Amino acid sequence: MKILFQVKMAESYKMYAEENASASCRRCEALLSQLGLILYEKLGSAYLRSGGFDEFLQDLSHIGEKYNTHKCLGEQVMTSSVNVPLMK
């Protein structure tokens, strides 16, 4: 009886952990979509001029910083934060 209870608890924990991970991913994707709007808006104009690539890298870095400091991200997400490589 005790072993059956432990098995049921382990199954429930696994199910809730998977649901939590999925919800966390959806929140992250929504946040990145929202933060990435500036890149999309500037894509056709600001980045296609002289110095546009540097501006793009600055905007990308700023998005990474905002994402990594956002308070609504769960613990699992915070362990795999966004690293924005700066190319020069």
N, C-alpha and C positions, 0 to 999 in steps of 0.2 A: 504494500500500500504506500509506504514512504517513497519507494523508488518510482512508482507511477506518478506520484505528486511531483517529484523532482524532474522527471521527464517532461511532464506537462508544463511546469514552470520554465524549463529551459526552452521548450518550443515556443511558449508565449513570449519570452524575452527575445528570442531570435526574430520572431515576427514583428514585434514592436521596434526592434533595432533597425530592421530592414525598412519599415515604414518611415521611421525617423530619418534614415539616411536618404530616402527618396524625397521626402519633404524638404530636407536641407538642400539637396541638389536643385530642386525646383526654385527655392528661394534665392539661391546663388545665381542661377541662370537668369531669373527675373531682375536681380540687382545688376548683374553685368550688362543685361540688355538696356536697362535704364541708364547706367553710367556710360555705356558706349554710344549713346545717342549723339554726343558731341562729335565723335569721330565720324559718324555717318553724315551729320549735317555739314561738316567741313570737308568731306571727301571730294566733292566736285569743284571746290574753289580754293580754299585756303591752303590746302596741301599741295596744290599743283603749281605753285609759284616758287620763286626763289626763297629759300629758307623754309619751305613748307615741310620738308622731311624732319628738320629739327623741331618745328612746332608740333608735328605729329608725335614725335618721341616724347616731348614734354607732356602733351595731352595724355598719351598712353601711360606714362609714369604717374601722372596725377590720378588717373582712373585706378591704377593699381594701388596707390596709397589710400584712396577713398574706400576701395573694396576691402583692403586689409584692416582698416580701422572701423568698419561698419559695425555697429553694436548688435544688430539682429542676427548675426551669423552664429551658428552653434559651435560647440567645442570641436566637433569633428572637422568642420570646415576651417576653423582657425588653425588647425594643424597642417592644412594643405593650402596655405594662402597663395595669392597670385604673385608670382615673381615676374617683373617686367624687365626683360633684358634691354639694356641701352646699347645700341649699335652706333658706332662712329667710324 
